[in-house]
């Protein structure tokens, strides 16, 4: 697990999870009950010793943005998902690329 964050009202937790192999996906659960509310599609992630690049941001108590790092080194690609929790649904999903310096 990486990049976890509680919602502003403390009722939800979002994070980037990893399954077997180089696959990551975003997860949103109730807190502290841990009931699954939302899971993004899986994306291939680079092999690394530091999975800390993945991020979660809460623009509001019922809107979350999850970034899964899907690139490597200076040429990084992010899978970005914006989701609503009222009701739980993905609002948008796209890819963002960080250009090398």
Backbone as CSV, one residue per row, in Angstrom:
resi,resn,N_x,N_y,N_z,CA_x,CA_y,CA_z,C_x,C_y,C_z
1,UNK,0.855,-1.180,0.000,0.000,0.000,0.000,0.892,1.231,0.000
2,UNK,0.415,2.270,-0.670,1.190,3.486,-0.774,0.260,4.678,-0.964
3,UNK,0.701,5.842,-0.547,-0.026,7.063,-0.823,-1.390,7.163,-0.161
4,UNK,-1.549,6.661,1.070,-2.868,6.697,1.707,-3.176,8.080,2.286
5,UNK,-4.473,8.411,2.312,-4.905,9.688,2.870,-6.348,9.577,3.339
6,UNK,-6.613,10.136,4.533,-7.983,10.218,5.046,-8.694,11.387,4.390
7,UNK,-9.995,11.245,4.176,-10.796,12.343,3.636,-10.841,13.466,4.674
8,UNK,-11.153,14.694,4.252,-11.213,15.817,5.183,-12.163,15.597,6.367
9,UNK,-13.246,14.829,6.159,-14.178,14.575,7.255,-13.832,13.309,8.045
10,UNK,-12.748,12.599,7.645,-12.297,11.415,8.363,-13.159,10.177,8.172
11,UNK,-14.086,10.183,7.208,-15.000,9.056,7.009,-14.541,8.060,5.951
12,UNK,-13.497,8.420,5.173,-13.024,7.556,4.093,-11.499,7.566,4.049
13,UNK,-10.936,6.485,3.536,-9.502,6.419,3.300,-9.290,5.974,1.858
14,UNK,-8.330,6.607,1.196,-7.996,6.251,-0.184,-6.506,5.959,-0.242
15,UNK,-6.143,5.006,-1.095,-4.731,4.644,-1.213,-4.491,3.921,-2.526
16,UNK,-3.223,3.739,-2.845,-2.821,2.963,-4.009,-2.383,1.596,-3.496
17,UNK,-2.987,0.552,-4.033,-2.680,-0.823,-3.626,-1.934,-1.524,-4.753
18,UNK,-1.257,-2.583,-4.397,-0.500,-3.364,-5.367,-0.893,-4.820,-5.254
19,UNK,-1.053,-5.479,-6.397,-1.334,-6.911,-6.404,-0.067,-7.636,-6.837
20,UNK,-0.144,-8.949,-6.970,1.017,-9.717,-7.412,1.489,-9.211,-8.757
21,UNK,2.793,-9.063,-8.883,3.343,-8.549,-10.126,3.321,-7.032,-10.126
22,UNK,3.736,-6.416,-11.205,3.823,-4.963,-11.270,2.492,-4.304,-11.624
23,UNK,1.517,-4.415,-10.736,0.188,-3.867,-10.997,-0.257,-3.027,-9.802
24,UNK,-0.734,-1.804,-10.069,-1.246,-0.932,-9.020,-2.640,-0.450,-9.371
25,UNK,-3.410,-0.073,-8.337,-4.761,0.450,-8.551,-5.165,1.270,-7.335
26,UNK,-6.096,2.200,-7.547,-6.597,3.035,-6.470,-7.760,2.374,-5.754
27,UNK,-7.834,2.600,-4.437,-8.888,2.019,-3.606,-9.434,3.101,-2.683
28,UNK,-10.762,3.121,-2.506,-11.403,3.990,-1.517,-12.265,3.104,-0.628
29,UNK,-12.084,3.258,0.699,-12.846,2.481,1.677,-13.447,3.412,2.722
30,UNK,-14.496,2.917,3.392,-15.020,3.668,4.529,-13.991,3.576,5.654
31,UNK,-14.017,4.544,6.548,-13.098,4.526,7.682,-13.862,4.865,8.940
32,UNK,-13.749,4.065,9.998,-12.814,2.964,10.188,-13.356,1.595,9.765
33,UNK,-14.530,1.504,9.188,-15.133,0.213,8.850,-14.449,-0.571,7.749
34,UNK,-13.696,0.111,6.872,-12.923,-0.501,5.789,-13.770,-1.174,4.702
35,UNK,-15.046,-0.780,4.562,-15.889,-1.327,3.494,-15.445,-0.729,2.162
36,UNK,-15.239,-1.568,1.156,-14.792,-1.122,-0.156,-15.889,-0.301,-0.834
37,UNK,-15.545,0.922,-1.254,-16.487,1.783,-1.974,-16.146,1.880,-3.453
38,UNK,-14.851,1.874,-3.770,-14.441,2.130,-5.134,-13.060,1.531,-5.376
39,UNK,-12.880,0.968,-6.571,-11.564,0.473,-7.000,-11.381,0.873,-8.452
40,UNK,-10.230,1.464,-8.771,-9.943,1.870,-10.139,-9.461,0.666,-10.941
41,UNK,-9.334,0.849,-12.235,-8.764,-0.221,-13.041,-7.295,-0.381,-12.664
42,UNK,-6.746,-1.543,-12.944,-5.345,-1.832,-12.648,-4.463,-1.292,-13.758
43,UNK,-3.280,-0.809,-13.378,-2.298,-0.342,-14.347,-0.943,-0.940,-14.001
44,UNK,-0.141,-1.171,-15.020,1.206,-1.684,-14.799,2.070,-0.573,-14.214
45,UNK,2.836,-0.909,-13.189,3.706,0.067,-12.536,5.149,-0.402,-12.659
46,UNK,6.106,0.531,-12.650,7.502,0.127,-12.790,8.003,-0.574,-11.536
47,UNK,8.926,-1.497,-11.717,9.561,-2.148,-10.576,10.465,-1.132,-9.895
48,UNK,10.305,-0.972,-8.584,11.088,0.002,-7.840,11.164,-0.387,-6.375
49,UNK,12.181,0.102,-5.714,12.308,-0.111,-4.271,11.520,0.940,-3.504
50,UNK,11.079,1.987,-4.189,10.389,3.091,-3.540,9.051,3.354,-4.215
51,UNK,7.962,2.724,-3.711,6.652,2.959,-4.316,5.988,4.245,-3.828
52,UNK,6.789,5.187,-3.325,6.241,6.395,-2.726,5.747,7.441,-3.694
53,UNK,5.892,7.225,-5.006,5.466,8.219,-5.969,3.966,8.320,-6.124
54,UNK,3.237,7.300,-5.729,1.777,7.296,-5.861,1.176,8.265,-4.851
55,UNK,0.081,8.921,-5.261,-0.468,9.975,-4.417,-1.988,9.947,-4.395
56,UNK,-2.530,10.484,-3.298,-3.973,10.650,-3.147,-4.210,12.083,-2.693
57,UNK,-5.226,12.714,-3.264,-5.585,14.087,-2.890,-7.092,14.178,-2.758
58,UNK,-7.554,14.853,-1.723,-8.995,15.046,-1.480,-9.356,16.511,-1.720
59,UNK,-9.874,16.889,-2.908,-10.336,18.256,-3.132,-11.503,18.629,-2.209
60,UNK,-12.320,17.626,-1.840,-13.419,17.838,-0.894,-13.677,16.525,-0.174
61,UNK,-14.589,16.525,0.783,-14.867,15.314,1.566,-15.461,14.186,0.728
62,UNK,-16.078,14.523,-0.410,-16.682,13.461,-1.223,-16.102,13.363,-2.639
63,UNK,-14.934,13.980,-2.858,-14.243,13.883,-4.142,-12.777,13.557,-3.891
64,UNK,-12.273,12.549,-4.589,-10.888,12.110,-4.402,-10.185,12.039,-5.749
65,UNK,-8.896,12.335,-5.756,-8.045,12.160,-6.925,-6.947,11.181,-6.545
66,UNK,-6.754,10.146,-7.355,-5.751,9.122,-7.106,-4.795,9.104,-8.285
67,UNK,-3.500,9.148,-7.986,-2.460,9.132,-9.005,-1.616,7.881,-8.818
68,UNK,-1.586,7.016,-9.833,-0.762,5.807,-9.808,0.395,6.035,-10.772
69,UNK,1.618,5.956,-10.253,2.799,6.166,-11.081,2.987,4.972,-12.015
70,UNK,2.979,5.223,-13.308,3.060,4.140,-14.288,4.240,4.313,-15.230
71,UNK,5.206,5.123,-14.832,6.402,5.340,-15.637,7.629,5.187,-14.777
72,UNK,8.758,5.618,-15.280,10.003,5.426,-14.540,10.955,6.588,-14.778
73,UNK,11.723,6.870,-13.747,12.853,7.803,-13.806,12.399,9.218,-14.168
74,UNK,12.994,9.821,-15.202,12.633,11.199,-15.559,11.457,11.268,-16.519
75,UNK,11.074,10.136,-17.096,9.955,10.098,-18.030,8.785,9.373,-17.350
76,UNK,8.088,10.086,-16.490,7.062,9.470,-15.655,5.676,9.689,-16.249
77,UNK,4.898,8.633,-16.279,3.507,8.701,-16.691,2.646,8.370,-15.480
78,UNK,1.588,9.135,-15.280,0.673,8.923,-14.157,-0.699,8.542,-14.692
79,UNK,-1.317,7.538,-14.078,-2.727,7.218,-14.326,-3.495,8.011,-13.283
80,UNK,-4.324,8.951,-13.710,-5.023,9.856,-12.798,-6.517,9.559,-12.840
81,UNK,-7.102,9.374,-11.657,-8.532,9.104,-11.542,-9.140,10.130,-10.595
82,UNK,-10.239,10.714,-11.012,-11.025,11.601,-10.147,-12.343,10.894,-9.900
83,UNK,-12.721,10.745,-8.632,-13.926,9.990,-8.291,-14.763,10.743,-7.270
84,UNK,-16.056,10.471,-7.315,-17.009,11.013,-6.355,-17.465,9.882,-5.440
85,UNK,-17.784,10.217,-4.212,-18.296,9.212,-3.279,-19.781,9.392,-3.017
86,UNK,-20.418,10.339,-3.708,-21.827,10.602,-3.473,-22.593,10.617,-4.787
87,UNK,-22.970,9.473,-5.356,-22.648,8.087,-4.998,-21.256,7.720,-5.518
88,UNK,-20.678,6.590,-5.044,-19.346,6.185,-5.491,-19.311,5.917,-6.991
89,UNK,-18.508,6.711,-7.723,-18.368,6.526,-9.170,-17.132,7.277,-9.645
90,UNK,-16.544,6.785,-10.713,-15.396,7.448,-11.324,-15.909,8.558,-12.228
91,UNK,-15.416,9.763,-12.005,-15.821,10.916,-12.802,-14.963,11.046,-14.052
92,UNK,-13.653,10.800,-13.916,-12.763,10.867,-15.063,-11.524,10.026,-14.789
93,UNK,-10.912,9.563,-15.859,-9.660,8.816,-15.776,-8.849,9.153,-17.013
94,UNK,-7.598,9.514,-16.808,-6.733,9.837,-17.936,-5.282,9.560,-17.565
95,UNK,-4.402,9.903,-18.459,-2.977,9.702,-18.244,-2.294,11.054,-18.346
96,UNK,-1.374,11.306,-17.427,-0.615,12.551,-17.401,0.855,12.176,-17.484
97,UNK,1.595,12.878,-18.322,3.014,12.567,-18.476,3.858,13.715,-17.973
98,UNK,4.883,13.392,-17.179,5.848,14.378,-16.711,7.016,14.356,-17.674
99,UNK,7.308,15.476,-18.279,8.386,15.534,-19.267,9.738,15.625,-18.566
100,UNK,10.769,15.015,-19.162,12.105,15.100,-18.573,12.609,16.534,-18.571
101,UNK,13.488,16.870,-17.612,14.006,18.254,-17.544,14.865,18.613,-18.732
